[in-house]
Amino acid sequence: MKILFVLENYIPHIGGVEVVFRNLCEGLAKSGHEVNIVTHRLKGTKQFEIINGVKVHRINCFHSRYWFTFLSIPKVVKLAKKADLIHTTTFNGAFPAWVASKLTRKKSLITIHEVWIKKWNKLTEMSWFSGKVHDILERMIYMLNFDKYVCVSKSTQKQLLGVGVKKEKVEVVYNGVDYSHWNPKKYDGKKIRKMLGVEKNFLYVFTGRPGVSKGLEYLIKAVPIISNKVKNSKLLAIVSKDKNTLKQYKEIQKLIKRLGVEDNVILHDPVSYKELPAYIKAADCVVVPSLAEGFGFAAAEACAMGKPVVASNTTSLPEVVSGNHVLVKVKSPDGIAEGVEMAYRKKFIKSKLKKFELKDNVENYLKVYKKLCLK
């Protein structure tokens, strides 16, 4: 099968979505399928290269993924003529994929990670006007009438049906977790604890962006309460601080100082994907205080590492967490503090580990592809 992916970002750009599609595309290529990707060109990357069997075509977009929406169309249409189907995702790859689908009469599907309609103002720092514009643009994407809409969780499926997409066009395919990478037996958490000087501390860990949707501010506000309830506890916050999140990062620094919890928080620079499991291994528990999640990789990966997880009881997180875990009220410092204390006292919910295998992700997408191609 020949599959064309239209993705605004791909590796070396790293984020949850990029990891999802890297695993899917490389899994498909390994299975003998021909995979082409059209993506926007990052500074220092080649215009074309083959990565682990995947053909990657990069479009010069003046270093703006927004221009990708229009500048990618000629290349997408050209490659679509030789493809069996076109696969895209939200947001900026959706329109060129749809245009190519209509012009070449090829089947198309779109992966929806999370529905943000009516949430842009709540989960970002956008102005009211900008939030409304993004609401309209997102609605337009769902109205493009793709042949199939694939959601990464039942929570996302429910949200998508709520904005008017027809039920018969929607499927759920869970993202895959690389359990060989997130294997606790491969890492030495004691080394990390020694390096950080927290051998004798109860260490609770957060990883992610400092943006509004990840709920880090509520975790920081919980630190004084946790420190009072769990003596000798420390938060290790491994936080992104690239140019897109630098403002939020500085706000978190100010909040830590204002609350006077500098001695109770280790604000750590981002670590590589390769190193991250060792830091999770070092944790006594992992906290995922998100306001919303389409899937929740941080939670699923922490569970894979066998760590107790304290997570917000919202959107997809109850679907994803398993093993030893505590679900807490969203946006609640008191709730987060109570959850961490419960993890410390080992009063968590215990359940069988849920597995989201990479092979299942690839196989389930292939089932969707074959159904579309047979229509």
N, C-alpha and C positions, 0 to 999 in steps of 0.2 A: 504494500500500500504506500502511496505517496502523499505525505501530509505536509501542508504548508502552515507554519505558525507565524502569526503577526503579533509581535510583542513589543511594546514601547521600550522595555528594558530587558536585557539579558546579561549573563556573566560577561565581563568581570564585575558588573554592577551587582551588588549582593543585597538581597532582602528576602523576605519570606516567599514572595511570588516568584522571584528568580530561582530560588532553590526548588520550588515546586516544578517549574517548567524545565529546569536543567535535568532533574531526575526523570521526568516524563519523557523528554526528547531523547535523552541518552538511553533510556530503557527501551524506547521504540526502535532506535537505531540498532541497538544490540540484538533486538529480536528480528532484524533483517528488513525493517521498513525504511523507506527513503524519507529523511526529515530535512526540510529547509526552514530556516527562520529568517524573517526580516525584522530587524530591530534598529533602534537609533544608535548612531555611532558615538561612542564615548571618546574623549581625548586620549590619544596614545594607543588606540586599538586599530586593527586592520579592517580594511573595507570588506574583505572576504577571508574566511578561514574555516577549516574543518576541525571541530572540537569533539573528540571521542565519537566520531562517526556522524556528527551533526553539522550540516552546512549552514554557516552563519553569514548572512548578508547584512551589512551595516549601512545605514543611510545617513549622510551628512545632514544635520538639522540645526546648524548654528549652535550646537550644544544645548538645544532645548527640545525636550521630549514633546512639547506641545506642537511644534512644527512637524513632528513625525506624522501627525494625523493626515497631513496633506502631501508632504514631500515623499512619503513612502508609496503612494498610490501607483505610480508607473511600474515600480519594481514588483509590487505585490500582484498587480494584474498580470505581468509577464510570467511570473512563477506559477500563478494560479492556473494558467492554461494547461500546465503539465501535471498539476496536482489532482488527487482524487477528492480531496476536501480541504477546507480551510478552518483552522482553529485559532481563536484569538481570546483575549481577556479584556476586562475593563482596565484602563479607560481609553487611552489614546490610540490603541491599535484596533479598536472596534470598528470605527468608520471605514478605514481603508480595506479592512477584511470584508466588510459588508459590500462595499462598492465592487471589489474584485469578484465576490460571489455572484452578484447580480450580472456583471458584465460577462463572466465566463460560464455562468449557469452551473457553478459548482456548489455543493452543499457546504453549509457553514455552521459552526457551533462556537459558543462563547462561554468561557468559564467565569462564573460570578463568585468572587471571594466574599464579598459583603455588600449589602445594600446600604448606601449612605444617604438616601433621600430623607430630608428633614433632620439629618444629623450633622450636616456640614458645619453649622454654626456651633453645635454642642460639642463636637469631637475635634474641632480644629480652632485655630485663633483667627479664622476668616471674619471679615466684616459681614454685616447682615446682607449687604448687596451681593458680595462675592459668593456667600453661601447660597443665596437664591439662584444665582447664575449657575452654580455647580449642580443644584437641584434639577434645574431645567435641562442641562446638558446630560446628566445621568439618566433622566427620564427618556430623553431622545434616544440614548443608546439602547434602552430596553424596548423601545418602539421600533427599532430597525428590523424586527421580525426575522431573527436568525432561525435556522431550522431546528436547533436544539440549544437549550440553556442548561449548563451543567453547574450545579451548586456544590460547594466544598463541605457543606454540612446541612443537616435538616433545618437548623436555625436560619441559615441563609435562604434555603428553599422557601420557608414560611414567609420571610421578608419579601422575596421576589414575587410570590403569588399575591402578596398583599398590595403590590403596585400594579397588578393587572396582567402579568404574564400568564398565558394559558397553562393549566396544569399538565396537559398532555405533552407539552414541549419541554418540561423540566425534569431533569434527572439529578440524583445525588451521587457524586463520586468523591469519597474522602481523599484528602491529600495523603501522601505516603511519607513515612518517617524512616530514615536510614538507620535501622537498628544495629548495623555493624559499626556505624560511627558513634551512635549513642549507646554504647555497651559499657556499663560500669566497670567491668573486669579489666578494661584496657587502660584505665586512668588511675593516677595516684592523687587523691584529694588531700592527703596529709602534707604533701609537698607544697601545695598551694596555700594551705592553712599556715604552714610555717613561714612561707614567703610573706604572707600578709600579716603575720604576727597575731593570729587568732586561734592558736592551738586550743586554748581553754575557753573560748567564747562559744555561745550558741549563735551560729551564723545563719541568718536568713538572707536569701539572695533574690535580686531582681535583675533581669536582663532586658534590654530593649531601648526604644526611643523615649525621649523625655516629652513627647507630644501628648496632648490632652487625652487622646483615646486610650493611652496605655495606663493612665491612672497613677503615675508615679507620685504626683503631688499628694494624693491621699495616703499613699504608703509612707511618705516622709512625715506627714502630719500624725501618723500612727506611731512613729518612732519614740516620742516621749512616753506614750502610754505603754508601749512594749517594754521599754527600758525600765519602767517602774514595776511591771509585772514579772518580767523575766530578767533577773539580774545577770550582768555580764553578757548581755546579748548585743550583737552588732549586725547592722545591715550592710551587705556588700551590694552596691548598685553599679552594675556594669552598663554604662549609658553611652549611647551614641552622641557625638557632638560635631557632626558634619555641619556644613554651612546652612543646610536647611533646618537644622534643629538647634543651632547655637544659641538663639535667643531663649528658647525654652530651657536649655541646659543652664544658662546663666540665672534664670528665674529659680531653678531648683537649687542652685548654689546659694542664692539669697535666702530662700526658704529655710535651708539647713542652718544658716547663720542666724536667722531671725528666731528660730525655735531653740537655738543653743544646743544643737545635737551633733556638733562637729565630731565629738569623741565617740559617738555612737553610729556614725555612718562612714563607710569607706566608699567614696565616689571614684570609681575606677574607670580608666580609659577602656574603650572597646577592645576586645580580644578577637583573634581570628576564629573562624568557624572550626578550624582544626584544634585550637586550644580550648574552646568553650566547654566541652564536656568535662574537662579536668576541674574547671571552676564550679560546675554544677555538682561534681562528685564531692567537692569540698563543703557543700552546703549541708546544714542540718534540715533546712526546708527551703522551698522555692515559693516566692509570692508572685502571683499573676493578678494584679489589681485592676485589670483592664475595664474600661467602660463598655467596650464592645469588641468582639472578635469574630471573624468569619470562620476560622478554624481553631487557631490557638496553638501554634507550634511550640512556644515556650512551655506551655503546660504539658503537651504530649511528650516533648523531649525530656522534661524533668521526670515525668512518670516512667519513661523508658529507662532512665538512670536509677530508678528505684527510690526516688526522693519524695518525701511528703510534700504535697502541693496545697497551698492556700490560694484559692482562686475566687474571683467574683462570680456570683451566681447569676450570670447573664449570658445572653446570646448562645454561642456554641460551646462555651466552657463546660457546662454540665455534661455535654455529649462526649467531650474529649478526655476529661480527667478520669483517672482510675487509680488503683492501688490505694495507698494511704493518702487521704485528701480531706480538705475542709472547704466547703462553699460558704462565702460570706456576702453580706449585703454590698451592692455596688456603691461607690462614692462614699464609703463609710470608714473613716479612720478607726473608730471604735470597733467596728466589725472586723477590720483587718487585724487590729491588735488582739482581739479575742481569738481569731483564727490562728495567729502565730503562737499565742499562749497554749491553745489546744494542741497544736503540733508539738510544742515543747513538752507538754505533759502526756503526749502520745494518746490523746483523746480524739483521734480522727476517724473518719469513715474508712472502712477497709473493704475493698472490692477487688475482683479479678482484673488484672491488667488488660486494658483494651489495646489491641494491636492494629496499627494502620500501616500495613506492609507496602513497600514500594511496588512489588510485583502485582499486588491487588489493584493498585492505582493504575498501572499500565494496562492490565487485563480488562479492567472495567471501562477505561477509555476506549480500548479496542472494540469492546462490545457496542459502545455508542457509535463509533465510527462505522462499523459493519452494518448496523441498523440503518444509518443514514444513507450509506452507499447502495443499499438494496432497495431503497424507496424509489 
